[in-house]
Amino acid sequence: MELILKYFPNLTNTQIRQFEMLKDLYEDWNSKINVISRKDIEELYVRHVLHSLGIFKILEFKPGTQILDVGTGGGFPGIPLAIMHPEVDFYLIDIIAKKIKVVNEVTVALGLKNVKAEQKRAELVRSDFDFIVSRAVTNMPDFVNWVDGKIKKESKHELRNGILYLKGGDLSEELATFPKATLYNLSDYFTEEFFETKKVVHLALKYKK
């Protein structure tokens, strides 16, 4: 928690309590259903919570914003972002049922009213969203194919509606067909070694009827 408060000192008491609960919740569920590697569970706040909150450093969502988290796994980046944005609606999806079970149980335990989670493929989602978030579930061309046509027409943030994608390493080849993509280095916001090669990629997507 010291790490979270280091970068986010203005949390409410409710948010602090919710972030504090994450460690015990994930350790407990991970012992029953392996959703996070053993190495990563020991570094939960750096590799999962803080990493997810890299998106918050790039853009704070306005109340009423609707977010789709594709391939959420155990609930990342969706759950940390939902804690930070209690007035934003989050829809978390994954194709693996046991992971969605963990997400739903964690959501209930935290008392989050702004999270809905379902086992579903991105291609089958029929709603429109302001932003679609994810953590490196596939390469960007495939990801864009999954979510194309699910973006709302009206943008209300300083960044245009589209994708906010957490990725690491050299992305030049992967993003070659997306010259308008913007990369934000998380090492500009977090000093931990884990973030040296980590980025948030913003890619605006056009509304399609």
N, C-alpha and C positions, 0 to 999 in steps of 0.2 A: 504493500500500500504506500510505502514511502516513495516508491518510484512513481506511482500514479499521481500522488500529491505534488511531487517535484515538478511535474509538467502541467498539472491541472490543479492549481491551488484553490480554485474558487468553487469546488464541488459543494453541493448541499449535503446535509447530514444523511438524507436518504440515499444519495448517490454514493457517498462514502461507505455506508452500510452495505449497499448492493455490491460494490466492487470488493469489499472485504469478504463477502460471502462466496465469491467465485472460487477461491482456492479449495475450500472444503467441499463445495458442491461438485466440482470437476474431479477432485481426487476420489470422492465417493462413487460417482457414476463411472469413472474410468476403471475402477476396480471391478465393476459389474459388466460394463460394456466398453471395450477398448476403442475410444474415439480419438484419443490424443496419445502420441508416443510417450513412453516413460521419460525419455530425455526432455521432451517438450513440457510435460506436466510439471517438472521441477523448475522450469523457466516460464511458467504460465503467464506471469505478468509482463515479461519482456516479449516473448515470442508470439503471444496470442492477444493479450489485452492491449498492451501498448501498441503493438503492430496494427491492430484494428483501429485504434484511435488516431493513427496516422492520417486517416481520412478526415477526421474532425479537425486536425491541424490545417488541412488544405481548404476545407469548406464546412462551415456550420450550417446545418439545414434549418430552414425557417419552419415555424409551427405549421402543421397541416401538410407538410411535404410527405410524399409517399415513396418509399424505398423498397426495392427488390434486392434480396441477397441470394445470389445463385451459387449453389454448391456450398452451403453454409457449414457443412460438417457438424462440429459440435456447437455451432452458434457464432462463428467468427467470419466476418467482422460485425455481424448483425447485433448480437447481444450487447457488447460494449458500447456500440453506437446508440442503441436503444436506451441504455442507461443515461447516456449524455444528452439524449434528445427525447424527453418524456412526452413532448407534444408532436412527435413525428411518428408516422405509421410505418412499421417494418413488416415485410412479408419474407420469411426465410424458407427457402426450399432446398431439398437435397434428394437424390434418388435412393439413398440408403435409409431404410425405415428406422433402424436402431439409432442412427444419429439424430433423426427428427424426434424420436422418443426422448433422448437426452435433452435436446433443445426445449421441448415442451415442459419437461420436468424442471429444468433450471429456470425457465421463464415463470412458472407458477411459484417456485420457491422464492424468487426475487420480487414477486409481486408486480411484474411488468404487465401493464395493460395495453401496451402499444405494439405487441409482438404477436404475429400469427405465423405458425410454422406448419408446413405440409411436405409429405413425400410427393415430389412432382418433378418432372423434367421441365427445364426452362422453356422448351419449345411449346409446351402445352399450356403455359400461362396465357390468359386472355386479357388481362388488365393492362393499363398503361401506368407508367411511373415517372417521377421526376428524375430519379437517378437509379442506376443499377450498380450494385457494389459486389465485389468478390475478391477472393484471395487465390490467384494463380491456379484456377481449376483446369485451365487449358490454355492454348495459345490464343492470342488476340483475334486472328481471323475467324477461328471457329467460335470463339465466344461471341463475337459480333453477329455471326449467323444465328446463334441461339436466341439472342435478345433483340434483334432488329425488329422494328415494328411495335415495340412495347414502351415507347417513350412518349410522354405527354407533349402537346404542341406548345404550350405557353411556359416559357422559362421565367422563374422569379428569383433566381440567384445570380451572383456575379459570374459564375460559370454556367455555361449553357447546359441544358438537360442532356444526359447521356450516361456514360460509363465512368466509374471511379474504381480503378483496378489496382490492387496491391500486388506488385511483382518485384522480382529481384534479378540481378545480373545484367548482362548486356542485352538490351532489347532492340537494338538497331535493325537486325534482320526481321524480327517479328513484327515490328511497327513500320516496316518499309512501305507498306501499302496504305499507311495511315499518316500522311505527312502533317496533318493538323493536330495529331495527338500531342498533348503537353505532359512532360515528365516533371514530377516534383521529387527531389531527393529527400528521403526521410532523415538522412544524416544532417540535414540543415535544421532539423527540429529536435532530434534525439541524439545524445552523445554515445549511447551504448554501441559496442562493436557490432552487434547483430544487425544494426541498421546501415552499415557502411555501403551496402549495395542495394538496399531496399528502396523502392520507389512507389509513388502513387501515379498511375497513368490516368489522365482525364481525356476522354474522347467524346466529343459532342456527337449526338446522333440525331438525324432528322426525324421529325414526326411523319409517320406513314399511316394513312387511313386504311 
